[in-house]
Amino acid sequence: MSRARQPPLVTGISPKEGAAWTKVTIRGENLGTGPADLIGLSICGHNCLLTAEWMSASKIVCRVGPAKDDKGEIIVTTKSGGLGTSTVSFKLIRPERIGILDQSAVWVDELTFRTDRNKGISPLSLRPSNPLGIDIDKGKISPKDLELTFPGMSADFTSENFSATWYLIENHAGSSFDQLKIAASNLKKQATKKNEGSLAYVKGGLSTFFEAQDALSAIHQKLESDGTEKVEGSMTQRLENILNRASNTADTLFQEVLGRKDKADSTRNALNVLQRFKFLFNLPLNIERNIQKGDYDVVINDYEKAKSLFGNTEVPVFQKVYAEVETRIGALRSLLLEKLLQTPSTLHDQKRYIRYLSDLHAPGDPAWQCIYAQHKWILQLMQNCRDEFISGQRVGAGALDPEGDARPPALGRLSHTASLKRGGSLRTPRSSNWHFETPQQVQFVEKLSDVVIGQLPNFWKLWISYVNGSLFSETGEKSGQVEKSKKNARQRQNDFKKMIEELTSRLVKLIRGALLPATLPQGELSLYGGWESKTELAGSWLTQIIHTVRGCHEALSAMEIPNDLLQVIQDLLLDLRVHCLMVTLVHTTEDVNRLAEKEDWLVDNEGITSLPSRFEQCMVQMLQSLKEPLEIKPGETNVLQLEQVQDQAAELSVRIMKVFVNSLEQLSTKTDGDINTSHNISVDLSSPDRFTGIQEGFTPTSEQRLLIILSNCQYLERHTFLNLAHHFEKHSFTGTEKITRVSVDAVRGLDRKLFEAYIERRADPIAGSLEPGIYAGYFDWRDCQTPTGVRNYLKEALVNIIAVHAEVFTVSKDLVPRVLSRIVESVADEMCRLMQCVSSFSKNGALQARLELCALRDAIATYLNADSKLLEELLNKFKSSMQLQLTCFQASSVQPIKR
């Protein structure tokens, strides 16, 4: 609450003395905040408000009226400060009396002249100039000091506030005590004469009465004697004739003077009327000037004053001038209403024009007219925003990649959405070429939100001011207008609610038309749609739109708009979040499908390429980009708890995993001409210490590609999918177990398929070379020489197995046991089959077969499928339990008895 203003204080007046109607300039402090704040001005007790012209808080110009007091203070009264005080005074100079026939250069007020010759002399004019009857001896004390000594008193003995002490000090300061005694005696005599009454006056003038009686008797006798004579010659007739001639002579003498006097009186009366009512006569012109200057407060103040003084006048001249004033005020009402309904305009200007129109008693309800006009204007702004982008085709159609996809690369989305933080502005920081990078739908939503947030708060505040009455008064004044405003607001509450509903509905429909046209009725697509030619937005752009719409909703909620009026925006946000989730998953599927196309086949020490890492990075960035759409703001619904959304999200997530596995399979089936050499090193895995197995510039064979994919499959199962499951759970994704299970099953299926393909390519040639090698040179198990060593076919087979070992070890040493075990198993199976096919062995043949089998067994013992530790334990257990029985198979040290 603001502090009350100080009361007005007059500290100077120029000039300090003058006759009536003198123009003076009053200076001081706190003389009012404006013309409407000045409500009182008196000089020497005379009201000078009608002639007052407020210049500033320290200056007022006016004319001094014909005050009763010759000297007095200047009192200023304002609304804001109340009754003021004065440190200076003004002296009113009485003009010298000028005779009727005396020439004068100025107009003379003849009201002081006595025109009624039959009127008696006022008793006050007969008062003695020296009532004490002694010599006047004035002192040297100044009148100002006497005024301060006797405040509120007067030295005039005819005044009600007469002070005898003041009179004596002023007129007899130098009189002696004896003289004052004589003065007291004179006063007593005067009082005694006054108390004797009329009888004393009769006694004192008895001789005069006798003389008058004698004169009257003589006249009576003369008249009686004249009555017997002729009438024409009677004294009465002669006296009448003499008096008529005297009157005619006087009229002749003073005819010119009296004519000039009558003309001067009429002119003076006209000037007096103009001077007295110059406020009214000058008002039409002043109104026009103040309207041109924009001083509507002055116009309204003058109009209120004129209406109170001349609104019900019956004087024709005043009626004519007042009619002109009403005409000018009517034009001002039209001008103010036009300015009120102009758009755009600030809330301050709207309130100001509404108050002006209310003070001017404009017909209708200007406040509601302004609210209605603002509502229509905001709707038109929103529609124009859509039309501007649809028909005008604004610059900045969005940056298209070579495939026509208006969305940032998959690996760059996270950095794009990182700036969308809670509590930030609706728009993210932009580069200089933002208009050429951002799709038009995003620009449209942001501009539309700016329109709503820029206009709706003032629209809502205007309504609140209309409801609580503060539109007309902030301090409780104008209670009649305030109550009327509140009554009108109660009647139009439902209408305003429909306006807000229409604005929010228009906002939602325009955004749906740009992003979710399928959610609009068919009949509204032509009005709100029209974006069919635009490319579908990526998830990152949808995230930015969600951020913008959320900011718009938060701004409207902060205005305390009822939640039921903003529910349509909440519904839009839910649909946008679901749409963003699905679009992001679909686009991630496409991005994952393209990952294999950029594979460089450079492996690390564990045989892993950059593909699993890039896949995991792509998935993590997808989940991070969904952080804001999946975030649950107050009043919002968790989209992952919606059953239909759960199913679709899980299905799309599984699809992403399957697409990636399929891309791995397609990668393994590429021909040699489609393979990129390993010098295409991924930026994500560019550490030189990591890649030692394959040199730069190496192009893998089809078998090596199978091994690389197998290694990647194992890494995906053991690390990538587990990490992704953790990220899914961290971001509250549902169905994580199903996604992981399906992904692992798909990778395992691919792993088995590729593993069998590799074994088939490597094991079959080795196993197939055994039989020709065994029977080379027409070798026969039944007829062979004494063994001299292991034959070459077995050595060749072991060399081939060693080559496979080298190939696998070069890619991934972890695959060596698994691959070599199957290769060895295939070779062993083939050797077993070949031995079973031999019908009989000679002694040398059996020895040769046992030698080769033992050599093969010892060479590949490490990769036998049997668990060596378990086998050893079981053998030891067998030997321990049958130790006695097994002694019979040992060589005997006792010679047999010869019989």
ZAMARGU-4260 file (C-alpha; in steps of 0.2 Angstrom, whole numbers, plus 5000, padded with zeros to 4 digits):
<rodrens>
0) 5000/5000/5000 | 5007/5017/4995 | 5011/5030/5007 | 4999/5045/5008 | 5005/5061/5000
5) 5009/5077/5011 | 4997/5091/5012 | 4999/5106/5000 | 5011/5120/5005 | 5011/5137/4997
10) 5027/5145/4998 | 5026/5160/4986 | 5014/5170/4976 | 5018/5183/4962 | 5012/5197/4963
15) 5009/5198/4981 | 4996/5211/4980 | 4983/5217/4967 | 4966/5222/4963 | 4952/5209/4960
20) 4954/5198/4944 | 4973/5200/4945 | 4981/5185/4937 | 4993/5177/4950 | 5006/5163/4950
25) 5006/5152/4965 | 5021/5141/4969 | 5024/5128/4982 | 5025/5109/4986 | 5013/5095/4984
30) 5000/5106/4974 | 4992/5090/4966 | 4996/5076/4955 | 4985/5083/4940 | 4971/5094/4936
35) 4959/5081/4943 | 4968/5081/4959 | 4965/5099/4963 | 4948/5101/4971 | 4950/5118/4981
40) 4959/5135/4979 | 4955/5150/4990 | 4964/5167/4991 | 4959/5179/5005 | 4943/5169/5008
45) 4937/5169/4990 | 4935/5153/4980 | 4946/5154/4964 | 4944/5136/4958 | 4935/5140/4942
50) 4949/5151/4936 | 4963/5139/4942 | 4974/5131/4929 | 4985/5117/4936 | 5003/5118/4928
55) 5013/5106/4939 | 5015/5099/4957 | 5023/5116/4961 | 5014/5129/4951 | 4996/5135/4949
60) 4990/5150/4939 | 4973/5158/4943 | 4964/5175/4945 | 4960/5183/4962 | 4942/5186/4965
65) 4933/5201/4974 | 4937/5194/4991 | 4929/5202/5007 | 4946/5202/5017 | 4959/5214/5011
70) 4973/5202/5016 | 4973/5183/5018 | 4981/5167/5015 | 4982/5156/4999 | 4974/5139/5004
75) 4976/5124/4991 | 4965/5108/4993 | 4969/5091/4984 | 4962/5074/4984 | 4979/5066/4988
80) 4985/5078/5001 | 4969/5086/5008 | 4968/5104/5015 | 4985/5113/5014 | 4994/5128/5022
85) 5002/5144/5017 | 5018/5153/5022 | 5013/5169/5012 | 4998/5180/5011 | 4990/5191/4997
90) 4985/5209/4999 | 4969/5214/4989 | 4970/5232/4984 | 4953/5241/4983 | 4952/5253/4968
95) 4949/5271/4971 | 4931/5278/4968 | 4929/5286/4952 | 4915/5298/4949 | 4902/5295/4936
100) 4908/5309/4924 | 4926/5306/4927 | 4936/5299/4913 | 4945/5282/4916 | 4956/5271/4905
105) 4949/5255/4912 | 4932/5248/4916 | 4925/5254/4933 | 4914/5243/4943 | 4898/5254/4946
110) 4890/5242/4958 | 4897/5253/4972 | 4888/5268/4965 | 4871/5271/4973 | 4859/5272/4959
115) 4843/5271/4969 | 4841/5289/4975 | 4827/5285/4986 | 4838/5272/4996 | 4843/5278/5013
120) 4861/5279/5019 | 4867/5264/5028 | 4869/5265/5046 | 4887/5259/5045 | 4891/5273/5034
125) 4887/5285/5048 | 4898/5276/5060 | 4911/5288/5068 | 4929/5287/5061 | 4935/5290/5079
130) 4923/5282/5091 | 4934/5286/5106 | 4934/5304/5103 | 4953/5307/5106 | 4967/5311/5094
135) 4973/5295/5085 | 4992/5291/5088 | 4997/5276/5078 | 5011/5266/5084 | 5026/5258/5074
140) 5020/5240/5076 | 5018/5232/5059 | 5001/5225/5054 | 5009/5208/5051 | 5015/5206/5069
145) 4998/5211/5075 | 4990/5198/5064 | 5002/5185/5072 | 4999/5191/5089 | 4980/5191/5088
150) 4976/5176/5076 | 4958/5176/5070 | 4954/5193/5077 | 4952/5210/5069 | 4954/5228/5073
155) 4938/5233/5064 | 4925/5237/5078 | 4911/5232/5066 | 4918/5215/5064 | 4912/5200/5074
160) 4930/5196/5079 | 4934/5213/5085 | 4949/5214/5097 | 4949/5230/5108 | 4967/5227/5112
165) 4972/5226/5094 | 4962/5242/5091 | 4971/5252/5105 | 4988/5246/5100 | 4985/5250/5082
170) 4977/5268/5084 | 4982/5274/5101 | 4999/5266/5105 | 5006/5283/5110 | 4990/5290/5120
175) 4993/5295/5138 | 4983/5287/5152 | 4973/5303/5155 | 4968/5303/5136 | 4962/5285/5138
180) 4952/5290/5153 | 4943/5304/5142 | 4940/5291/5129 | 4932/5279/5141 | 4921/5293/5147
185) 4916/5297/5129 | 4912/5279/5126 | 4901/5279/5142 | 4892/5295/5136 | 4888/5287/5119
190) 4882/5271/5128 | 4871/5282/5139 | 4863/5291/5124 | 4860/5275/5115 | 4851/5268/5130
195) 4839/5283/5132 | 4830/5277/5116 | 4819/5287/5104 | 4812/5298/5117 | 4829/5306/5121
200) 4831/5309/5102 | 4814/5318/5102 | 4818/5329/5117 | 4835/5334/5109 | 4826/5339/5093
205) 4810/5347/5099 | 4814/5364/5092 | 4816/5356/5075 | 4799/5347/5076 | 4791/5364/5080
210) 4799/5373/5065 | 4794/5359/5054 | 4776/5360/5061 | 4775/5379/5057 | 4782/5376/5039
215) 4769/5362/5036 | 4755/5373/5043 | 4760/5388/5031 | 4761/5376/5016 | 4744/5369/5021
220) 4736/5387/5022 | 4744/5392/5005 | 4737/5376/4997 | 4720/5379/5004 | 4720/5397/4997
225) 4726/5391/4980 | 4712/5378/4980 | 4699/5392/4977 | 4709/5398/4962 | 4710/5392/4944
230) 4719/5375/4943 | 4731/5381/4930 | 4737/5395/4940 | 4738/5385/4956 | 4755/5384/4965
235) 4754/5365/4964 | 4752/5366/4945 | 4767/5378/4944 | 4777/5368/4955 | 4774/5353/4944
240) 4778/5362/4929 | 4794/5368/4936 | 4799/5351/4941 | 4795/5344/4924 | 4806/5357/4916
245) 4819/5353/4928 | 4818/5335/4924 | 4818/5338/4905 | 4833/5349/4907 | 4842/5336/4917
250) 4838/5323/4905 | 4844/5334/4891 | 4860/5337/4900 | 4863/5319/4905 | 4856/5310/4890
255) 4873/5307/4881 | 4881/5302/4898 | 4866/5290/4902 | 4867/5283/4885 | 4885/5279/4886
260) 4882/5272/4904 | 4868/5260/4897 | 4880/5254/4883 | 4894/5252/4895 | 4883/5243/4907
265) 4877/5231/4893 | 4895/5228/4887 | 4901/5226/4905 | 4887/5214/4909 | 4892/5204/4893
270) 4910/5204/4898 | 4905/5199/4916 | 4895/5185/4909 | 4910/5179/4898 | 4922/5181/4912
275) 4912/5173/4925 | 4907/5158/4913 | 4922/5158/4902 | 4925/5140/4908 | 4909/5135/4898
280) 4912/5146/4883 | 4930/5140/4881 | 4926/5122/4885 | 4923/5115/4867 | 4939/5122/4861
285) 4948/5116/4876 | 4941/5099/4874 | 4947/5098/4856 | 4964/5104/4860 | 4966/5092/4875
290) 4960/5077/4864 | 4973/5081/4851 | 4986/5082/4865 | 4979/5065/4873 | 4975/5074/4889
295) 4959/5064/4892 | 4960/5066/4910 | 4958/5085/4909 | 4944/5083/4896 | 4934/5071/4908
300) 4937/5082/4923 | 4931/5098/4913 | 4916/5088/4907 | 4911/5082/4924 | 4913/5100/4931
305) 4902/5107/4916 | 4889/5094/4918 | 4887/5097/4936 | 4886/5116/4933 | 4876/5117/4917
310) 4869/5100/4914 | 4851/5106/4919 | 4853/5124/4914 | 4838/5133/4907 | 4848/5148/4899
315) 4847/5146/4880 | 4865/5152/4878 | 4872/5140/4890 | 4861/5126/4883 | 4868/5129/4866
320) 4886/5129/4872 | 4883/5114/4882 | 4875/5105/4867 | 4892/5108/4858 | 4901/5101/4873
325) 4890/5085/4872 | 4894/5084/4854 | 4913/5084/4857 | 4911/5072/4871 | 4901/5060/4860
330) 4915/5061/4847 | 4928/5057/4861 | 4918/5042/4866 | 4919/5035/4848 | 4937/5039/4847
335) 4941/5030/4864 | 4931/5015/4859 | 4940/5014/4843 | 4957/5015/4852 | 4950/5002/4864
340) 4946/4990/4851 | 4962/4992/4841 | 4974/4978/4842 | 4987/4975/4847 | 4987/4985/4863
345) 4994/4984/4880 | 4984/4980/4896 | 4988/4997/4903 | 4981/5006/4888 | 4965/4995/4888
350) 4962/4998/4907 | 4965/5017/4904 | 4953/5018/4889 | 4939/5008/4898 | 4940/5020/4913
355) 4939/5035/4902 | 4924/5028/4893 | 4916/5023/4910 | 4919/5041/4917 | 4911/5048/4901
360) 4896/5037/4904 | 4898/5028/4887 | 4883/5017/4882 | 4885/4998/4883 | 4899/4989/4892
365) 4916/4994/4885 | 4925/4982/4895 | 4916/4967/4888 | 4918/4974/4871 | 4936/4975/4873
370) 4937/4957/4880 | 4927/4950/4865 | 4938/4960/4853 | 4953/4953/4861 | 4946/4935/4860
375) 4943/4937/4841 | 4960/4944/4838 | 4969/4930/4847 | 4959/4917/4837 | 4963/4926/4821
380) 4982/4927/4826 | 4983/4909/4829 | 4974/4905/4812 | 4985/4917/4803 | 5000/4909/4810
385) 4995/4892/4802 | 4990/4900/4786 | 5007/4909/4785 | 5016/4892/4786 | 5004/4883/4775
390) 5001/4896/4760 | 5016/4907/4763 | 5029/4893/4764 | 5041/4902/4776 | 5059/4899/4774
395) 5067/4885/4784 | 5059/4870/4777 | 5071/4859/4787 | 5087/4851/4783 | 5085/4836/4773
400) 5098/4822/4773 | 5102/4813/4756 | 5087/4801/4759 | 5075/4815/4762 | 5073/4812/4780
405) 5070/4829/4789 | 5078/4823/4805 | 5095/4824/4813 | 5107/4809/4812 | 5103/4795/4825
410) 5120/4798/4834 | 5117/4817/4835 | 5100/4817/4842 | 5106/4817/4860 | 5115/4833/4859
415) 5101/4841/4850 | 5089/4837/4864 | 5101/4840/4879 | 5096/4858/4880 | 5078/4854/4883
420) 5078/4856/4902 | 5065/4859/4914 | 5062/4877/4919 | 5070/4883/4903 | 5063/4894/4889
425) 5051/4887/4876 | 5065/4889/4863 | 5082/4881/4864 | 5097/4891/4859 | 5099/4892/4840
430) 5112/4895/4828 | 5112/4908/4814 | 5105/4896/4801 | 5092/4889/4813 | 5078/4893/4800
435) 5086/4882/4787 | 5088/4868/4799 | 5072/4867/4809 | 5057/4859/4801 | 5042/4870/4798
440) 5031/4861/4810 | 5043/4864/4824 | 5044/4883/4819 | 5025/4883/4818 | 5022/4876/4835
445) 5034/4887/4843 | 5027/4903/4835 | 5010/4897/4839 | 5015/4895/4858 | 5023/4912/4858
450) 5006/4920/4851 | 4996/4911/4865 | 5009/4915/4879 | 5011/4932/4873 | 4992/4937/4872
455) 4982/4925/4884 | 4990/4932/4900 | 4984/4950/4897 | 4968/4943/4891 | 4966/4934/4907
460) 4971/4948/4918 | 4959/4960/4909 | 4945/4948/4914 | 4951/4946/4932 | 4951/4965/4933
465) 4934/4965/4926 | 4928/4953/4939 | 4935/4961/4954 | 4931/4979/4949 | 4950/4984/4949
470) 4947/4989/4931 | 4939/5005/4937 | 4947/5008/4954 | 4962/5002/4963 | 4958/5011/4979
475) 4940/5008/4982 | 4934/5024/4973 | 4920/5024/4961 | 4911/5010/4970 | 4896/5012/4959
480) 4906/5007/4944 | 4915/4993/4953 | 4898/4985/4958 | 4891/4987/4941 | 4907/4978/4934
485) 4906/4964/4946 | 4887/4961/4942 | 4891/4961/4923 | 4906/4949/4926 | 4894/4937/4935
490) 4882/4937/4921 | 4895/4934/4908 | 4906/4921/4917 | 4900/4907/4906 | 4903/4917/4890
495) 4921/4920/4895 | 4923/4902/4900 | 4918/4897/4882 | 4931/4910/4876 | 4945/4901/4885
500) 4939/4884/4879 | 4938/4890/4861 | 4956/4897/4863 | 4964/4882/4870 | 4954/4871/4858
505) 4960/4881/4843 | 4978/4879/4850 | 4976/4860/4852 | 4968/4858/4835 | 4981/4868/4825
510) 4995/4858/4833 | 4985/4841/4830 | 4983/4847/4812 | 5002/4849/4810 | 5007/4834/4819
515) 4993/4822/4822 | 4980/4825/4808 | 4973/4807/4811 | 4966/4813/4828 | 4955/4827/4820
520) 4938/4824/4813 | 4937/4823/4794 | 4928/4840/4793 | 4941/4850/4802 | 4956/4844/4792
525) 4954/4858/4779 | 4954/4871/4792 | 4968/4865/4803 | 4977/4852/4792 | 4987/4855/4776
530) 5004/4848/4782 | 5003/4832/4771 | 5017/4838/4760 | 5029/4839/4775 | 5041/4825/4780
535) 5036/4816/4796 | 5046/4823/4811 | 5059/4813/4820 | 5058/4810/4838 | 5070/4823/4843
540) 5060/4837/4835 | 5044/4829/4843 | 5053/4830/4860 | 5056/4849/4856 | 5038/4851/4852
545) 5033/4842/4868 | 5045/4854/4878 | 5037/4869/4870 | 5019/4863/4873 | 5023/4859/4891
550) 5030/4876/4893 | 5014/4884/4886 | 5004/4873/4898 | 5014/4878/4913 | 5013/4897/4908
555) 4994/4895/4907 | 4993/4886/4923 | 5003/4899/4932 | 4989/4911/4928 | 4978/4901/4939
560) 4967/4896/4924 | 4955/4882/4930 | 4962/4865/4926 | 4947/4859/4917 | 4950/4872/4904
565) 4967/4866/4901 | 4963/4848/4900 | 4963/4848/4881 | 4981/4853/4882 | 4985/4838/4894
570) 4976/4826/4881 | 4987/4834/4867 | 5003/4831/4877 | 4998/4813/4881 | 4995/4810/4862
575) 5011/4819/4857 | 5022/4809/4870 | 5014/4792/4864 | 5017/4798/4846 | 5035/4803/4850
580) 5039/4786/4858 | 5032/4776/4843 | 5041/4787/4830 | 5057/4786/4839 | 5056/4767/4840
585) 5052/4766/4822 | 5066/4778/4817 | 5078/4769/4828 | 5074/4753/4819 | 5079/4761/4802
590) 5095/4768/4810 | 5099/4751/4817 | 5096/4743/4800 | 5109/4755/4792 | 5122/4752/4805
595) 5128/4736/4796 | 5131/4746/4780 | 5145/4756/4789 | 5154/4741/4796 | 5172/4743/4794
600) 5177/4725/4800 | 5191/4731/4811 | 5191/4720/4827 | 5199/4722/4844 | 5209/4709/4854
605) 5193/4700/4858 | 5187/4699/4840 | 5173/4712/4842 | 5170/4725/4829 | 5163/4743/4832
610) 5145/4736/4828 | 5139/4731/4845 | 5146/4747/4853 | 5138/4758/4840 | 5121/4748/4842
615) 5122/4750/4861 | 5126/4768/4858 | 5112/4771/4846 | 5099/4762/4859 | 5106/4772/4874
620) 5104/4788/4864 | 5086/4783/4859 | 5082/4780/4877 | 5090/4797/4883 | 5080/4806/4869
625) 5064/4798/4876 | 5068/4805/4894 | 5058/4820/4892 | 5043/4813/4883 | 5042/4799/4896
630) 5045/4811/4911 | 5029/4812/4921 | 5025/4831/4925 | 5011/4835/4938 | 4994/4830/4931
635) 5001/4819/4917 | 4999/4801/4914 | 5013/4788/4913 | 5012/4783/4895 | 5021/4766/4899
640) 5007/4761/4910 | 4995/4762/4896 | 4992/4744/4891 | 4991/4748/4872 | 5007/4758/4873
645) 5016/4745/4883 | 5012/4732/4870 | 5017/4743/4855 | 5033/4749/4863 | 5038/4731/4868
650) 5034/4725/4850 | 5044/4739/4842 | 5058/4736/4854 | 5059/4718/4850 | 5058/4722/4832
655) 5073/4733/4834 | 5083/4719/4841 | 5077/4707/4827 | 5082/4720/4814 | 5099/4721/4821
660) 5101/4702/4822 | 5095/4701/4804 | 5107/4715/4799 | 5121/4704/4807 | 5115/4689/4797
665) 5115/4699/4780 | 5132/4706/4784 | 5139/4688/4786 | 5131/4684/4769 | 5139/4698/4759
670) 5150/4694/4744 | 5168/4699/4744 | 5165/4714/4732 | 5153/4722/4745 | 5165/4721/4760
675) 5174/4737/4765 | 5192/4736/4770 | 5197/4738/4788 | 5204/4756/4785 | 5187/4763/4787
680) 5189/4765/4806 | 5174/4770/4816 | 5177/4786/4826 | 5169/4778/4842 | 5183/4764/4842
685) 5198/4773/4835 | 5210/4768/4849 | 5226/4761/4841 | 5230/4750/4855 | 5214/4740/4853
690) 5216/4733/4836 | 5231/4721/4834 | 5224/4706/4826 | 5221/4712/4809 | 5232/4725/4800
695) 5225/4741/4792 | 5219/4738/4774 | 5215/4720/4777 | 5199/4713/4768 | 5192/4698/4778
700) 5187/4682/4769 | 5169/4675/4770 | 5175/4663/4783 | 5183/4677/4793 | 5167/4687/4792
705) 5158/4672/4800 | 5170/4672/4814 | 5169/4690/4817 | 5150/4690/4817 | 5151/4675/4829
710) 5162/4685/4840 | 5150/4699/4840 | 5135/4688/4844 | 5144/4681/4859 | 5148/4699/4864
715) 5130/4704/4862 | 5123/4690/4872 | 5136/4692/4886 | 5137/4711/4887 | 5127/4722/4875
720) 5110/4715/4879 | 5113/4715/4898 | 5118/4733/4897 | 5103/4738/4887 | 5091/4728/4899
725) 5099/4739/4913 | 5096/4755/4902 | 5078/4750/4898 | 5074/4747/4917 | 5082/4763/4921
730) 5071/4773/4910 | 5055/4763/4917 | 5053/4753/4901 | 5041/4739/4903 | 5043/4721/4896
735) 5062/4722/4898 | 5063/4703/4901 | 5053/4699/4886 | 5064/4711/4875 | 5080/4703/4882
740) 5074/4685/4881 | 5069/4687/4862 | 5085/4697/4858 | 5096/4683/4866 | 5086/4669/4857
745) 5088/4678/4841 | 5106/4680/4843 | 5109/4662/4849 | 5099/4656/4834 | 5110/4667/4822
750) 5125/4661/4832 | 5121/4642/4829 | 5117/4645/4811 | 5133/4654/4807 | 5143/4642/4818
755) 5137/4627/4808 | 5140/4636/4792 | 5158/4639/4797 | 5161/4622/4804 | 5154/4615/4788
760) 5166/4625/4777 | 5181/4621/4788 | 5178/4603/4794 | 5171/4595/4779 | 5187/4597/4768
765) 5198/4591/4782 | 5188/4576/4786 | 5186/4573/4767 | 5204/4572/4764 | 5207/4558/4777
770) 5201/4543/4766 | 5211/4548/4751 | 5226/4551/4762 | 5224/4534/4771 | 5223/4523/4755
775) 5235/4533/4745 | 5248/4522/4736 | 5236/4507/4736 | 5238/4506/4755 | 5230/4490/4763
780) 5228/4487/4781 | 5229/4468/4779 | 5246/4469/4769 | 5257/4483/4774 | 5275/4484/4780
785) 5281/4487/4797 | 5277/4505/4803 | 5291/4518/4801 | 5281/4533/4808 | 5265/4543/4806
790) 5259/4545/4788 | 5258/4561/4779 | 5239/4562/4777 | 5237/4564/4796 | 5251/4577/4796
795) 5242/4586/4783 | 5225/4585/4792 | 5234/4592/4808 | 5241/4606/4798 | 5224/4610/4791
800) 5217/4610/4809 | 5232/4621/4814 | 5227/4633/4800 | 5209/4634/4806 | 5216/4637/4824
805) 5227/4651/4817 | 5212/4659/4808 | 5201/4658/4823 | 5214/4664/4835 | 5218/4679/4824
810) 5200/4685/4825 | 5195/4679/4843 | 5204/4667/4854 | 5188/4664/4864 | 5181/4655/4849
815) 5196/4643/4847 | 5190/4630/4859 | 5173/4630/4852 | 5178/4629/4834 | 5192/4617/4837
820) 5182/4605/4847 | 5169/4604/4833 | 5183/4602/4820 | 5192/4588/4830 | 5175/4580/4833
825) 5172/4579/4814 | 5189/4572/4811 | 5188/4559/4825 | 5171/4554/4818 | 5178/4552/4801
830) 5193/4542/4807 | 5181/4531/4817 | 5170/4528/4802 | 5185/4524/4792 | 5192/4512/4804
835) 5175/4503/4806 | 5175/4501/4787 | 5191/4491/4788 | 5186/4472/4787 | 5203/4466/4795
840) 5220/4472/4800 | 5236/4463/4799 | 5248/4464/4813 | 5258/4478/4805 | 5241/4486/4799
845) 5234/4486/4817 | 5251/4493/4823 | 5250/4507/4810 | 5232/4511/4814 | 5235/4512/4832
850) 5250/4523/4830 | 5240/4535/4819 | 5225/4535/4831 | 5236/4538/4846 | 5246/4552/4837
855) 5229/4560/4832 | 5223/4558/4850 | 5238/4565/4858 | 5238/4580/4846 | 5220/4585/4849
860) 5218/4579/4867 | 5215/4597/4872 | 5200/4599/4862 | 5191/4583/4865 | 5173/4586/4871
865) 5176/4575/4887 | 5179/4585/4903 | 5197/4579/4907 | 5195/4583/4925 | 5179/4573/4927
870) 5187/4559/4916 | 5202/4558/4927 | 5192/4557/4943 | 5181/4543/4936 | 5196/4534/4930
875) 5205/4535/4947 | 5189/4529/4955 | 5188/4515/4943 | 5206/4510/4947 | 5204/4511/4965
880) 5188/4501/4966 | 5195/4487/4955 | 5213/4488/4960 | 5213/4469/4964 | 5205/4464/4948
885) 5216/4474/4938 | 5232/4466/4945 | 5229/4452/4933 | 5232/4463/4918 | 5249/4468/4925
890) 5265/4459/4919 | 5270/4445/4931 | 5288/4446/4939 | 5287/4427/4944 | 5293/4415/4931
895) 5280/4401/4928 | 5285/4384/4934 | 5291/4372/4921 | 5282/4356/4922
</rodrens>
